[in-house]
Amino acid sequence: MSPRKVLTAISLTALAAATLVPLLVERPPIDFLPLNDAVWQWTGKLFVVGVLLLIVAWRWYIDRALHEADGPLTLMFLAAAGAMTACHWLMVDHQPYPAEWQRDLYLGILNHTYEAPHRYRPLPYGFVRLLEWVTHDWVFSCLAYRWFFNYWLLWAWHRFACLFHAPRRAALTLLPFALLYPVSIALYLGQLTDPLSHTLFVLGFIYIVEDRPVALGVALVLGIIAKETAMLLVPCYFVCCGWRGWRGWLTTAALGAAATVAFLGARLPLGWQPGAEQMNGAGLMIGTNLGIGAPIARMPVSLAVNYLHPLLFVVPFLPPIAWHWRTIDVRLRWMAMTLTPLLLASNLSFGWLYESRNYVPLLPLFATMALPVRRSSARAQLAPQMRSGADDQAERQSRGVRAVGDRSQHTRQAGEEPADHDYHG
């Protein structure tokens, strides 16, 4: 097994243990843990911060050994994750009503008493509970969780963009998120779902492009326990990789079966039964979202704002994508044409259109497509195919030599400058 696959296996296994163990070990009734004395409280917090930073440093060290690290970029991601957490605190967490609602939701999920669909999305709450075991401080645990997984979301986003662009250019794909992040959190109450759910979604993109179905399956199962829309990664895999022969069909079927087991496994033990109301606690929201007929729920914003949010997260990307559509990698095109209508339709049917945090998984895909591809970075686009069969080191080197040779010949013919150092995921 290649070092990359070993690292992925260790990371996903550790994530599963950190999030699932608290959910499986504790039994209701569960309450907030009492605060320790000041010395133990700060010792626990420093221990948690130290461990989380060591995990980030460990990943940076391995990337550096593989010539895939960028120290300043890592520091920038850590700072940006902190800024996102601070923004969330100022806009949502410290407001009286959201703060009280978050506390009720946390205990309701851990005690299996909260309403649908939140009670079926326990994975992030397991991680926060693990931190609370150590710190006995729920607020600090929530902040540490958001900062940690905001970092990994940025890391995964950049790693995905680097599959198609040189690293410096790939960092530009994060700019739309910086502008849209405050909008995405402006109209919700602050559930813990999104940082972990979005991170696993973007990791799923990476594993689809690299055609790594085992890693995708694990990320898919964990992602569904964080939020059920991760199931949309299955059709994305099929349009990119699954249609190529009977092995692809079987792999897609296996991924679909794993997704179904994860979906039902998070619900059936809690008494879930099929039905639109069990999906979101209200029912089919199409007419209510569009302002047609009698509403089944009260919309807390105007109808115009409800329409504005999906447009804001989709329409600005369409002109640059359409302008250089033919130069965009075909896998990105198929994923965008598959995921976009499915994600919009799921939010239209079972959520509110103004909940633009649900559109964040589209942003790394759109931003990567909207950024023009330089001809000199052709090797970056060849890397996923090279890696898919690169378990043997000699084979990787052989393919790398051929790729560089082909690019060099093309560069000499076209008179182009050499590409930046490639940074692949």
Secondary structure, 3 states (H helix, E strand, C coil): CCHHHHHHHHHHHHHHHHHHHHHHHCCCCCCCCCCCCHHHHHHHHHHHHHHHHHHHHHHHHHHHHCCCCCHHHHHHHHHHHHHHHHHHHHHHHCCHHHHHHHHHHHHHHHCCCCCCCHHHCCHHHHHHHHHHHHHCCHHHHHHHHHHHHHHHHHHHHHHHHCCCCCHHHHHHHHHHHHHHHHHHHCCCCCCCHHHHHHHHHHHHHHHHHCCCHHHHHHHHHHHHHHCHHHHHHHHHHHHHHHCCHHHHHHHHHHHHHHHHHHHHHCCHHHCCCCCHHHHHCCCCCHHHHHCCCCCCCCCCCCHHHHHHHHHHHHHHHHHHHHHCHHHCCHHHHHHHHHHHHHHHHHHHHHCCCCCHHHHCCHHHHHHHHHCCCCHHHHHHHHHHHHHHCCCCHHHHHHHHHHHHHHHHHHHHHHCCCCCCCCCCC
